[in-house]
Amino acid sequence: MSDLNTRFTTAVAESKQLKERPDNKTLLTIYALYKQATDGDNTGKRPGFTDLVGRAKFDAWAEIKGTSKEKAMEDYIALIGSMK
């Protein structure tokens, strides 16, 4: 598990140094995987209709509800690795 945490931490740092800014859909996926890996399932309330960005983030995170933290970390690492 420690190796997974190390690789995840490295991927988080690498995500901030990508050559190109990912498209919005990819950014939402990165956000959702990060939140699932660090916080687990989304238990908050969905933002109001005037908060479009907040709603998009909430919905992206809610789509992967039930994914284990370990699987979310692995998916995050793979996604960032494919973008380098």
LOVEXPA-423742 format. One line per field, with one value per residue: x, y, z of N, C-alpha, C in turn. Coordinates in steps of 0.02 Angstrom, whole numbers, plus 50000, padded with zeros to 5 digits. Layout:
LOVEXPA-423742
n_east X/... .
n_north Y/... .
n_up Z/... .
ca_east X/... .
ca_north Y/... .
ca_up Z/... .
c_east X/... .
c_north Y/... .
c_up Z/... .
This chain:
LOVEXPA-423742
n_east 50041/50098/50184/50091/50033/50145/50169/50050/50058/50167/50112/50014/50093/50154/50044/50027/50122/50103/50129/50033/49875/49744/49587/49421/49337/49430/49496/49394/49383/49508/49496/49387/49437/49545/49477/49400/49499/49560/49459/49354/49185/49072/48980/48916/48803/48728/48785/48698/48602/48660/48795/48890/49017/49045/48938/48970/49091/49044/48954/49042/49121/49023/48987/49081/49056/49073/49187/49339/49462/49592/49581/49541/49657/49748/49690/49701/49841/49872/49803/49866/49994/49976/49966/50086 .
n_north 49940/50060/50087/50115/50232/50316/50318/50378/50504/50554/50558/50655/50768/50771/50799/50932/50983/50960/50960/51012/51092/50993/50945/51000/50891/50791/50856/50856/50719/50693/50769/50703/50573/50602/50656/50544/50454/50517/50559/50468/50409/50533/50631/50748/50888/50923/51060/51217/51269/51383/51372/51316/51257/51195/51104/51023/50967/50899/50808/50732/50671/50601/50507/50405/50343/50223/50166/50096/50171/50132/50085/50203/50279/50203/50219/50357/50374/50304/50382/50509/50468/50432/50554/50618 .
n_up 50000/50034/49928/49828/49878/49871/49732/49693/49755/49685/49556/49576/49595/49470/49391/49400/49320/49186/49008/48921/48947/49002/48920/48968/49006/49037/49141/49236/49258/49314/49431/49494/49514/49599/49711/49747/49779/49887/49976/49969/49938/49875/49981/50000/49970/49812/49718/49688/49542/49490/49511/49405/49382/49505/49508/49398/49441/49556/49496/49415/49512/49582/49487/49496/49613/49740/49694/49745/49854/49823/49691/49629/49649/49571/49443/49430/49430/49313/49216/49226/49194/49060/49001/49003 .
ca_east 50000/50143/50208/50035/50029/50203/50157/49995/50085/50209/50067/49982/50143/50163/49984/50035/50176/50089/50149/49974/49817/49695/49521/49379/49314/49487/49507/49342/49401/49565/49468/49345/49481/49582/49432/49381/49559/49578/49401/49303/49123/49045/48922/48891/48745/48744/48780/48641/48608/48702/48865/48900/49080/49034/48894/49007/49137/49004/48928/49098/49141/48967/48986/49125/49039/49082/49255/49383/49515/49650/49566/49543/49728/49778/49664/49731/49911/49872/49781/49920/50050/49961/49967/50155 .
ca_north 50000/50118/50100/50146/50301/50353/50330/50425/50570/50574/50575/50719/50820/50773/50827/51005/51001/50933/51004/51046/51090/50944/50972/51004/50824/50758/50889/50831/50651/50699/50794/50651/50519/50628/50660/50476/50424/50549/50568/50416/50429/50601/50629/50815/50908/50948/51133/51245/51275/51440/51352/51267/51221/51153/51049/50979/50929/50855/50754/50690/50632/50556/50454/50350/50321/50152/50146/50096/50222/50104/50085/50273/50297/50170/50252/50425/50365/50284/50438/50559/50437/50433/50624/50645 .
ca_up 50000/50038/49860/49792/49903/49844/49661/49688/49773/49629/49501/49592/49581/49397/49360/49401/49274/49120/48954/48895/48991/48977/48906/49028/49026/49069/49205/49282/49276/49361/49494/49524/49538/49656/49769/49767/49809/49951/50021/49962/49905/49884/50026/50006/49930/49745/49715/49653/49469/49471/49518/49352/49392/49563/49489/49353/49483/49597/49454/49395/49570/49597/49437/49514/49680/49751/49674/49804/49854/49789/49619/49606/49646/49513/49383/49428/49410/49242/49176/49225/49157/48989/48978/49006 .
c_east 50043/50169/50153/50028/50086/50192/50101/50019/50128/50165/50032/50031/50153/50104/49988/50087/50165/50107/50091/49918/49767/49628/49478/49355/49370/49501/49456/49357/49459/49540/49430/49388/49520/49538/49412/49439/49574/49520/49350/49241/49100/48981/48890/48828/48768/48735/48719/48655/48649/48777/48880/48963/49073/48990/48930/49056/49099/48981/48983/49118/49086/48964/49029/49114/49045/49150/49299/49436/49576/49640/49568/49615/49761/49755/49693/49803/49915/49854/49836/49979/50039/49965/50037/50187 .
c_north 50063/50138/50136/50219/50344/50368/50380/50496/50597/50596/50642/50776/50827/50806/50903/51030/50972/50984/51045/51041/51041/50978/50967/50935/50786/50789/50865/50760/50651/50719/50738/50594/50540/50629/50591/50443/50453/50552/50512/50443/50499/50596/50698/50827/50935/51024/51156/51256/51335/51425/51297/51225/51172/51093/50999/50936/50878/50795/50706/50644/50581/50497/50394/50327/50246/50125/50149/50150/50196/50104/50156/50298/50268/50203/50322/50420/50349/50343/50491/50532/50439/50503/50654/50643 .
c_up 50000/49968/49819/49813/49875/49770/49650/49703/49716/49570/49513/49576/49505/49362/49357/49352/49204/49066/48928/48946/48962/48962/48969/49052/49062/49137/49257/49304/49326/49430/49530/49552/49599/49718/49793/49803/49878/50000/50019/49928/49924/49926/50034/49964/49863/49745/49675/49579/49446/49477/49468/49361/49450/49547/49445/49394/49526/49556/49432/49452/49587/49548/49456/49586/49685/49730/49736/49797/49815/49714/49591/49601/49583/49448/49375/49402/49336/49197/49170/49185/49082/48959/48977/48938 .
